[in-house]
Amino acid sequence: MNFIVPTGIENIKTVSMEKQKYLHGFDRVEQERLLFQADFLEPYVYAGIELQSCKNLLEVGCGVGAQTQILLRRFPKIKIDGVDRSDKQLQMAKELLEKEIKSKKVRLFQQDAEKLALPDREKYDAAFLCWFLEHVPRPLEVLKRVKKHLKPGAEIYCTEVFNQTLFMEPYTPAYLSYWFQFNDYQWTIKGHPFIGANLGNLLKAAGFVDIKLEVRPFHFDSRNPRQRAEFIDFFFDILLSAEKTLVAEGRVTKAQIALMKEEVAMVKKTKDSVFFYSFIRATAKAP
Ligand SMILES: C[S@@+](CC[C@H](N)C(=O)[O-])C[C@H]1O[C@@H](n2cnc3c(N)ncnc32)[C@H](O)[C@@H]1O
């Protein structure tokens, strides 16, 4: 299927979406989930992100513009060029960022990041990638391309998943088996659900310098029951965002999902339950 790119999205190309598989899908519920996710995780994702002196930011895998919006609020002086492959995501980003696109604070580009080639190479003061590289078959290629677009000394921020770290107490076998299928499916469509752990290797191989990695845990128990409940719900929504795909692929059954829902309800009721997950933040500089 070919589509025509709407006005307001630049570097227009006709892109075939036929072969692209994407774990979460692109429907409106998923798009709303991305907006909620960005707001919900903002205090964690933006801790340590210093873009006060950045003028031109490259955001790769900008999706519906959820992070773009936050970046503009936090750092009002920056101009952002956002890149995504999906027309549906960019359509929503265009609606969300209408004012900023008109005032030329934001430009949107439809491109496959593995072939990233923007008109203004070596222009950007920084790059921002969030929950993105896990979806790309050749993340090293993306990072090499991003590096080519950065000024010497420009900072890259990568915030990525490390799905191996998800843990809940009491034991939840149906949940864990669904989570295995979720990650295994992503692996088979050439994504990488554990990519956070590889960011150091990838940034080094791409030629970045001053590479720093931080393990950023969400660890909640009876000391912080409100956050624990919120995070259990939030993660469950992430798992369920792949429900249709995993059922269609024959990887999980409705009965398993019903069981998993019971387990999650049980964990939420348990006084001494534990929720743990950790993402990885990598920062580095273009040489
Ligand atoms: C989970 S979303 C994250 C979006 C945004 N960074 C956020 O945090 O809300 C991942 C995005 O990567 C995009 N994407 C996947 N593969 C891509 C590729 N090869 N090139 C550009 N974008 C891609 C998808 O279309 C999707 O919008």
The ligand as an SDF file (V2000), in Angstrom:
LIG
                    3D

 27 29  0  0  0  0  0  0  0  0999 V2000
    7.0230    3.1540   20.8640 C   0  0  0  0  0  0  0  0  0  0  0  0
    6.9680    4.4150   19.6510 S   0  0  0  0  0  0  0  0  0  0  0  0
    7.8020    5.6970   20.5330 C   0  0  0  0  0  0  0  0  0  0  0  0
    7.4640    7.0450   20.0370 C   0  0  0  0  0  0  0  0  0  0  0  0
    8.0520    8.2160   20.8580 C   0  0  0  0  0  0  0  0  0  0  0  0
    9.4900    8.1910   20.8940 N   0  0  0  0  0  0  0  0  0  0  0  0
    7.4880    8.2170   22.2440 C   0  0  0  0  0  0  0  0  0  0  0  0
    8.2380    7.9740   23.2100 O   0  0  0  0  0  0  0  0  0  0  0  0
    6.2750    8.4630   22.3780 O   0  0  0  0  0  0  0  0  0  0  0  0
    8.1550    3.9050   18.4230 C   0  0  0  0  0  0  0  0  0  0  0  0
    8.0620    4.6930   17.1190 C   0  0  0  0  0  0  0  0  0  0  0  0
    9.1180    4.2740   16.2590 O   0  0  0  0  0  0  0  0  0  0  0  0
    8.6400    4.3450   14.9150 C   0  0  0  0  0  0  0  0  0  0  0  0
    9.5100    3.5270   14.0730 N   0  0  0  0  0  0  0  0  0  0  0  0
    9.6390    2.1790   14.0910 C   0  0  0  0  0  0  0  0  0  0  0  0
   10.5750    1.8020   13.1890 N   0  0  0  0  0  0  0  0  0  0  0  0
   11.0510    2.9490   12.6030 C   0  0  0  0  0  0  0  0  0  0  0  0
   12.0490    3.2200   11.6200 C   0  0  0  0  0  0  0  0  0  0  0  0
   12.7460    2.2460   11.0350 N   0  0  0  0  0  0  0  0  0  0  0  0
   12.2820    4.5120   11.2920 N   0  0  0  0  0  0  0  0  0  0  0  0
   11.6090    5.5190   11.8670 C   0  0  0  0  0  0  0  0  0  0  0  0
   10.6360    5.3170   12.8070 N   0  0  0  0  0  0  0  0  0  0  0  0
   10.3740    4.0530   13.1620 C   0  0  0  0  0  0  0  0  0  0  0  0
    7.2080    3.8490   15.0020 C   0  0  0  0  0  0  0  0  0  0  0  0
    6.4500    4.2860   13.8900 O   0  0  0  0  0  0  0  0  0  0  0  0
    6.7640    4.4910   16.3240 C   0  0  0  0  0  0  0  0  0  0  0  0
    6.1440    5.7120   16.1090 O   0  0  0  0  0  0  0  0  0  0  0  0
  1  2  1  0
  2  3  1  0
  2 10  1  0
  3  4  1  0
  4  5  1  0
  5  6  1  0
  5  7  1  0
  7  8  2  0
  7  9  1  0
 10 11  1  0
 11 12  1  0
 11 26  1  0
 12 13  1  0
 13 14  1  0
 13 24  1  0
 14 15  1  0
 14 23  1  0
 15 16  2  0
 16 17  1  0
 17 18  1  0
 17 23  2  0
 18 19  1  0
 18 20  2  0
 20 21  1  0
 21 22  2  0
 22 23  1  0
 24 25  1  0
 24 26  1  0
 26 27  1  0
M  CHG  2   2   1   9  -1
M  END
$$$$
